[in-house]
Amino acid sequence: MARRTEKSETAFAHASKVLVGGVNSPVRAFAAVGGTPPVIAKAKGSQITDIDGNTYVDYVCGYGPAILGHASEPVVTAINKAVRNGTTYGAPTEIETKLASAVVAAIESIDQVRFVSSGTEAVMSAVRLARGVTGRDKIIKCIGCYHGHADSFLVAAGSGAATLGTPSSPGVPAGAAAATLLVEYNDLAGVQAILEENPTEVAAVLVEPIAGNMGVVLPGPGYLQGLRDLCDTHDTLLIFDEVITGFRVGYGGAQGLYGVRPDLTTLGKIIGGCMPVGAFGGRADIMQNLAPIGDVYQAGTLSGNPAAMAAGLATLAELREEGFYERLEAVSGEIAAGMQAAATDAGIGSKVCFNRAGAMMCCFFTPGPVTDFASASVSNPKAHAAYFHAMLDAGVYLAPSQFEAMLVSAAHTDADVEFTIQAAGRAFAAAAEFM
């Protein structure tokens, strides 16, 4: 039976009259792949259902937070209990301290943490803190890494900005752009050159330890440790943006996986159990420069609200269960291997490149290897669009962008894996026409 779309098309047309582009975040609008997005009505476990009644195996997972699957019972129970006592107080609560304690225990580089309401806010605040502590203005970021939509980060950004062909945004002041120095991901020599050319001027090197916003791109051997060493040499702070990777590639994040400790870390998504949340944390001597005990100001009315804290605490409790990440790794590996085999069977195995880090993966429609944004950006957009729509029509929901990750949850079953691999076979055959 063909996928039904009438209700979604009508709903999206109405949304487009009152919401800019019909959406509240650009990539949702399908601008990169064409067509009309399904309008989602509900989700449970590994599946989402749209208002036309189509059900999909979901690999967007809310762009990362739904690592337990949708509407996980422990999380729903925790949220229900919290909201019955009120949703926000603008005052301290015990539950925010409990979640902070869990984060500090999980991430070795974090002594203290501050909760905010989004990943963008977390990175923005961490960079402000780095500038305040060092007395320097400039930051180094990697081309294609997306760190939210604050002014300093919308310079050669990844994710939706790259998908839409606007890696820089109008409205970003020239001064903000000038203070952001660019280098390709995995280019240690480039970072060293910038630091040497700007002595005593760079406050921080900001990086996704595993890039997840130009597709999935892994750090090369020695890259993260090299950044650590360069930052130490030049008295520059190292900031890991783990909004995506935090608690996804392991309980200690990517920094735990690679054994490299940044000065500051930004978190989001999973730590809020699918509720709006972000956080930044690091060494106590750095964090104590924040107000109210330091001079660097940051505040937020809804920061640490009890519903998000309860959801995050319930999520982390599930992640600590014995064997959780081993099971997630096994399922993710099976999906990736099956999709690679499907691409080979479709005759394009040598024309695509699969990158995977734990429960996040990506298929690039280029032979690869893909090690930075330059090599990611040559992926064939027509082939990707054909693949995306074939997967969608088959009942597999992927992010509508070449530059987003495919994300796996603990709710994905053996039946989901088999279904996905079968759908991928047909989707790669559709993509082959454009390669």
C-alpha positions as CSV (number, residue, x, y, z in Angstrom):
1,M,0.0,0.0,0.0
2,A,1.3,3.4,-1.0
3,R,2.1,5.9,1.8
4,R,-0.8,8.2,2.5
5,T,0.1,12.0,2.5
6,E,-3.1,14.0,2.1
7,K,-3.6,15.0,5.7
8,S,0.1,15.9,6.2
9,E,0.1,18.0,3.0
10,T,-3.0,19.9,4.2
11,A,-1.6,20.4,7.7
12,F,1.8,21.6,6.4
13,A,0.1,24.0,4.0
14,H,-1.7,25.5,7.0
15,A,1.4,25.5,9.1
16,S,3.2,27.4,6.4
17,K,0.8,30.3,6.8
18,V,1.5,30.8,10.5
19,L,4.9,29.3,11.0
20,V,7.9,30.5,9.0
21,G,8.5,27.8,6.3
22,G,5.9,25.7,8.1
23,V,8.5,24.6,10.8
24,N,10.2,25.7,13.9
25,S,13.6,24.4,12.8
26,P,14.7,24.6,9.2
27,V,15.9,21.0,8.4
28,R,12.4,19.7,9.2
29,A,11.0,21.4,6.1
30,F,12.6,18.9,3.6
31,A,14.3,21.7,1.7
32,A,17.3,19.5,1.0
33,V,15.4,16.5,-0.3
34,G,12.2,18.0,-1.7
35,G,8.6,17.0,-0.9
36,T,6.3,17.6,2.0
37,P,7.3,16.3,5.5
38,P,4.9,14.0,7.3
39,V,3.3,15.7,10.2
40,I,3.8,13.5,13.3
41,A,1.0,12.6,15.6
42,K,2.6,10.3,18.1
43,A,5.5,8.0,18.9
44,K,6.3,5.0,20.9
45,G,9.4,2.9,21.2
46,S,11.2,2.8,17.9
47,Q,8.3,4.0,15.8
48,I,6.6,7.3,15.0
49,T,3.2,7.7,13.4
50,D,2.0,10.6,11.2
51,I,-1.5,12.1,11.0
52,D,-2.2,10.1,7.9
53,G,-1.7,6.9,9.9
54,N,1.6,5.9,8.4
55,T,4.0,4.3,10.8
56,Y,7.8,4.5,10.4
57,V,10.8,2.9,12.1
58,D,12.5,6.1,13.4
59,Y,16.2,6.8,13.2
60,V,15.9,10.5,13.9
61,C,15.2,9.9,17.6
62,G,14.3,13.6,18.0
63,Y,17.8,14.4,16.7
64,G,19.4,12.5,19.5
65,P,17.6,12.6,22.9
66,A,15.4,9.5,22.4
67,I,18.1,7.0,23.2
68,L,15.7,4.9,25.1
69,G,13.1,5.1,22.4
70,H,10.0,7.3,22.4
71,A,7.7,7.6,25.4
72,S,9.9,5.4,27.6
73,E,7.8,4.3,30.6
74,P,10.4,5.3,33.3
75,V,10.8,8.7,31.7
76,V,7.0,9.3,31.2
77,T,6.4,8.3,34.8
78,A,9.2,10.6,36.1
79,I,7.8,13.6,34.1
80,N,4.2,12.9,35.3
81,K,5.3,12.8,38.9
82,A,7.3,16.1,38.5
83,V,4.6,18.1,36.7
84,R,2.0,17.3,39.3
85,N,4.1,19.4,41.7
86,G,4.4,22.3,39.2
87,T,6.5,22.8,36.1
88,T,8.9,25.6,37.2
89,Y,9.6,27.6,40.3
90,G,12.4,30.0,39.5
91,A,14.1,28.6,42.7
92,P,16.5,25.9,43.7
93,T,15.3,22.3,43.7
94,E,16.8,19.0,44.9
95,I,16.3,17.3,41.6
96,E,18.6,19.6,39.7
97,T,21.3,18.8,42.2
98,K,20.7,15.1,41.7
99,L,21.0,15.3,37.9
100,A,24.1,17.5,38.3
101,S,25.6,14.9,40.6
102,A,24.9,12.2,38.0
103,V,26.5,14.2,35.2
104,V,29.6,15.0,37.3
105,A,30.0,11.3,38.2
106,A,29.7,10.3,34.6
107,I,32.0,12.8,32.9
108,E,35.5,12.8,34.4
109,S,36.4,16.3,33.2
110,I,33.4,18.0,34.8
111,D,33.6,19.1,38.4
112,Q,30.7,21.5,38.3
113,V,27.8,22.0,35.8
114,R,25.3,24.7,34.9
115,F,22.0,23.7,33.3
116,V,20.4,25.7,30.5
117,S,17.5,25.1,28.1
118,S,19.2,24.2,24.8
119,G,22.4,23.0,23.2
120,T,22.8,26.4,21.5
121,E,22.6,28.1,24.9
122,A,25.1,25.7,26.4
123,V,27.7,26.3,23.8
124,M,27.1,30.1,23.8
125,S,27.6,30.2,27.5
126,A,30.7,28.0,27.5
127,V,32.3,30.2,24.9
128,R,31.4,33.3,26.9
129,L,32.9,31.7,30.0
130,A,36.1,30.8,28.1
131,R,36.5,34.4,26.9
132,G,35.8,35.7,30.4
133,V,38.4,33.4,32.0
134,T,41.1,33.9,29.4
135,G,40.5,37.6,28.6
136,R,40.7,36.7,24.9
137,D,38.1,37.2,22.2
138,K,38.9,34.7,19.4
139,I,37.7,31.1,19.1
140,I,38.7,28.3,16.6
141,K,36.0,26.2,15.2
142,C,35.9,23.5,12.5
143,I,34.3,24.1,9.1
144,G,31.1,22.0,9.0
145,C,30.8,21.6,12.8
146,Y,27.4,23.0,14.0
147,H,27.3,24.4,17.5
148,G,23.9,26.0,17.5
149,H,22.7,29.2,16.0
150,A,24.5,31.9,18.2
151,D,26.3,34.5,16.1
152,S,29.8,33.2,16.7
153,F,29.0,29.7,15.4
154,L,27.1,30.5,12.2
155,V,30.3,30.8,10.3
156,A,30.9,27.8,8.0
157,A,28.4,25.8,10.1
158,G,27.2,22.3,9.4
159,S,23.8,20.7,10.0
160,G,20.8,22.6,8.6
161,A,23.0,25.6,7.6
162,A,25.1,23.4,5.3
163,T,22.0,21.6,4.0
164,L,20.3,24.8,3.0
165,G,23.4,26.1,1.3
166,T,23.8,29.0,3.7
167,P,26.8,28.1,5.9
168,S,26.9,31.7,7.1
169,S,23.8,33.7,8.0
170,P,22.8,37.3,7.3
171,G,22.4,39.1,10.6
172,V,25.8,37.8,12.0
173,P,27.9,40.9,12.8
174,A,31.2,41.2,11.1
175,G,32.9,41.4,14.5
176,A,31.5,38.0,15.5
177,A,32.6,36.4,12.3
178,A,36.1,38.0,12.6
179,A,36.5,36.5,16.0
180,T,35.8,33.0,14.7
181,L,38.8,31.4,13.1
182,L,38.2,28.4,10.8
183,V,40.0,25.1,10.2
184,E,39.0,21.8,8.7
185,Y,38.1,19.0,11.0
186,N,41.0,16.6,11.7
187,D,43.5,19.3,10.6
188,L,45.9,19.5,13.6
189,A,48.5,21.5,11.5
190,G,45.8,24.0,10.7
191,V,45.0,24.5,14.4
192,Q,48.7,24.9,15.2
193,A,49.2,27.5,12.5
194,I,46.2,29.6,13.7
195,L,47.4,29.5,17.3
196,E,50.9,30.5,16.3
197,E,49.5,33.3,14.1
198,N,47.3,34.6,16.9
199,P,49.4,34.4,20.1
200,T,47.6,35.3,23.3
201,E,44.4,35.9,21.3
202,V,42.5,32.6,21.1
203,A,40.3,31.9,24.1
204,A,39.2,28.4,23.1
205,V,39.3,25.6,20.5
206,L,35.6,24.5,20.0
207,V,35.1,21.0,18.5
208,E,32.7,18.1,18.3
209,P,34.9,15.2,19.4
210,I,32.9,13.1,16.9
211,A,31.4,15.3,14.3
212,G,27.6,14.7,14.0
213,N,26.5,17.7,12.0
214,M,28.3,17.1,8.7
215,G,27.1,13.6,8.8
216,V,29.1,11.4,11.1
217,V,32.8,12.1,10.9
218,L,35.3,10.4,13.3
219,P,38.4,12.0,14.7
220,G,41.6,10.6,13.2
221,P,44.2,8.9,15.3
222,G,45.8,11.4,17.7
223,Y,43.6,14.3,16.6
224,L,41.8,14.9,19.9
225,Q,44.9,14.4,22.0
226,G,46.7,16.7,19.6
227,L,44.2,19.4,20.2
228,R,44.6,18.9,24.0
229,D,48.4,19.3,23.6
230,L,48.2,22.4,21.4
231,C,45.7,24.1,23.8
232,D,48.0,23.3,26.7
233,T,51.0,24.8,24.9
234,H,49.2,28.0,24.0
235,D,47.2,28.5,27.2
236,T,44.0,28.0,25.3
237,L,40.9,26.2,26.6
238,L,39.6,23.1,24.9
239,I,35.8,22.8,24.6
240,F,34.2,19.6,23.5
241,D,30.7,20.0,22.2
242,E,29.1,16.7,23.3
243,V,25.5,17.8,22.8
244,I,25.1,14.9,20.4
245,T,27.8,12.5,21.6
246,G,27.3,12.9,25.3
247,F,25.8,9.7,26.7
248,R,25.2,8.4,23.2
249,V,28.6,6.9,22.3
250,G,29.2,5.8,25.9
251,Y,28.2,6.8,29.4
252,G,31.3,9.0,29.7
253,G,30.7,10.6,26.3
254,A,33.2,10.7,23.4
255,Q,35.9,12.1,25.8
256,G,35.6,8.9,27.9
257,L,35.8,6.8,24.7
258,Y,39.0,8.5,23.5
259,G,40.5,9.3,26.9
260,V,41.0,13.0,26.3
261,R,39.8,15.5,28.9
262,P,38.6,19.0,27.7
263,D,38.5,22.0,29.9
264,L,34.8,22.6,29.2
265,T,32.1,20.3,27.9
266,T,28.6,21.1,26.5
267,L,25.8,18.6,26.8
268,G,22.1,18.4,25.8
269,K,19.5,16.1,24.3
270,I,19.9,12.9,26.3
271,I,20.5,14.5,29.7
272,G,17.0,16.0,29.4
273,G,15.2,12.7,28.5
274,C,13.6,14.4,25.4
275,M,12.7,17.5,27.3
276,P,14.3,20.9,26.4
277,V,17.7,21.0,28.2
278,G,21.3,21.8,27.8
279,A,24.3,22.0,30.1
280,F,27.9,23.1,30.3
281,G,30.5,22.1,32.8
282,G,34.2,21.7,33.5
283,R,36.9,22.2,36.0
284,A,35.9,24.0,39.2
285,D,38.5,26.7,38.8
286,I,36.9,27.7,35.4
287,M,33.2,27.2,36.4
288,Q,33.6,29.4,39.5
289,N,34.1,32.4,37.3
290,L,30.3,32.3,36.6
291,A,27.8,34.5,38.4
292,P,26.8,34.5,41.3
293,I,30.3,33.8,42.6
294,G,32.2,35.1,39.5
295,D,31.9,38.0,37.0
296,V,30.8,36.1,33.9
297,Y,27.1,36.4,33.7
298,Q,24.7,33.7,32.6
299,A,21.1,33.1,33.6
300,G,17.9,31.4,32.5
301,T,14.3,31.4,33.8
302,L,13.6,27.8,32.9
303,S,17.1,26.5,33.5
304,G,16.9,23.3,35.6
305,N,13.2,23.1,35.5
306,P,12.0,20.0,37.4
307,A,10.3,18.3,34.5
308,A,13.4,18.2,32.4
309,M,15.6,17.3,35.4
310,A,13.3,14.4,36.2
311,A,13.3,13.1,32.7
312,G,17.1,13.4,32.5
313,L,17.6,11.6,35.8
314,A,15.3,8.8,34.8
315,T,17.1,8.4,31.4
316,L,20.6,8.3,33.0
317,A,19.4,5.6,35.4
318,E,18.4,3.4,32.5
319,L,21.7,4.0,30.7
320,R,23.6,2.8,33.8
321,E,21.9,-0.6,33.6
322,E,24.4,-3.4,33.0
323,G,25.0,-4.2,29.3
324,F,23.0,-1.2,28.0
325,Y,25.7,0.2,25.7
326,E,26.9,-3.3,24.7
327,R,23.4,-4.1,23.4
328,L,23.1,-0.7,21.7
329,E,26.5,-1.3,20.0
330,A,25.5,-4.7,18.8
331,V,22.2,-3.5,17.2
332,S,24.0,-0.4,15.6
333,G,26.7,-2.6,14.2
334,E,24.2,-5.0,12.7
335,I,22.3,-2.2,11.0
336,A,25.5,-0.7,9.6
337,A,26.8,-4.0,8.3
338,G,23.4,-4.9,6.8
339,M,23.1,-1.5,5.0
340,Q,26.6,-1.8,3.7
341,A,25.8,-5.2,2.3
342,A,22.6,-3.8,0.8
343,A,24.5,-1.0,-1.0
344,T,26.9,-3.6,-2.4
345,D,24.0,-5.8,-3.6
346,A,22.6,-2.7,-5.3
347,G,25.8,-2.2,-7.2
348,I,27.0,1.0,-5.4
349,G,29.0,-0.4,-2.5
350,S,32.2,1.2,-3.8
351,K,30.4,4.5,-4.4
352,V,29.2,5.1,-0.9
353,C,31.0,5.6,2.4
354,F,29.7,4.5,5.8
355,N,30.9,6.2,8.9
356,R,29.8,5.0,12.4
357,A,30.5,5.8,16.0
358,G,28.4,3.7,18.3
359,A,24.7,4.4,17.9
360,M,25.3,7.2,15.4
361,M,26.1,6.5,11.7
362,C,25.8,8.0,8.3
363,C,25.9,6.9,4.7
364,F,27.6,9.4,2.4
365,F,26.9,9.1,-1.3
366,T,30.6,9.5,-2.3
367,P,33.4,6.9,-2.3
368,G,35.1,8.6,0.6
369,P,36.9,8.4,2.9
370,V,35.0,11.2,4.6
371,T,37.2,12.9,7.2
372,D,36.1,16.5,7.1
373,F,33.5,18.8,5.7
374,A,35.3,19.2,2.4
375,S,35.1,15.4,1.8
376,A,31.5,15.2,3.1
377,S,30.2,18.0,0.9
378,V,30.9,16.2,-2.3
379,S,28.3,13.6,-1.5
380,N,25.7,13.3,-4.3
381,P,22.6,15.2,-3.2
382,K,20.3,13.7,-5.9
383,A,21.3,10.2,-4.9
384,H,20.8,11.0,-1.2
385,A,17.3,12.5,-2.0
386,A,16.3,9.4,-3.9
387,Y,17.5,7.1,-1.1
388,F,15.8,9.2,1.5
389,H,12.4,9.2,-0.2
390,A,12.6,5.5,-1.0
391,M,13.3,4.8,2.7
392,L,10.5,7.1,3.8
393,D,8.0,5.4,1.4
394,A,9.2,2.0,2.7
395,G,8.5,3.1,6.3
396,V,11.9,4.2,7.6
397,Y,12.2,7.7,8.9
398,L,15.6,9.3,8.4
399,A,16.8,12.9,8.9
400,P,16.0,14.8,5.7
401,S,19.6,15.9,5.2
402,Q,22.9,14.4,4.1
403,F,24.5,16.2,7.0
404,E,22.7,14.6,9.9
405,A,23.3,11.4,11.6
406,M,21.2,8.2,11.6
407,L,20.6,7.5,15.3
408,V,19.8,4.2,16.9
409,S,17.8,3.7,20.2
410,A,17.6,0.9,22.7
411,A,14.0,0.4,21.5
412,H,15.0,-0.8,18.0
413,T,14.3,-4.5,17.8
414,D,15.6,-7.4,15.6
415,A,12.5,-7.0,13.5
416,D,13.3,-3.3,13.0
417,V,16.8,-4.1,12.0
418,E,15.6,-6.7,9.4
419,F,12.9,-4.3,8.1
420,T,15.5,-1.4,7.8
421,I,18.0,-3.5,5.9
422,Q,15.4,-4.7,3.4
423,A,14.2,-1.2,2.9
424,A,17.8,0.0,2.4
425,G,18.2,-2.5,-0.5
426,R,15.4,-0.9,-2.4
427,A,16.5,2.6,-1.5
428,F,20.1,2.1,-2.7
429,A,18.7,0.7,-5.9
430,A,16.8,4.0,-6.3
431,A,19.9,6.0,-5.5
432,A,22.0,4.0,-8.0
433,E,20.2,5.8,-10.9
434,F,21.9,9.0,-9.9
435,M,25.4,7.7,-9.3
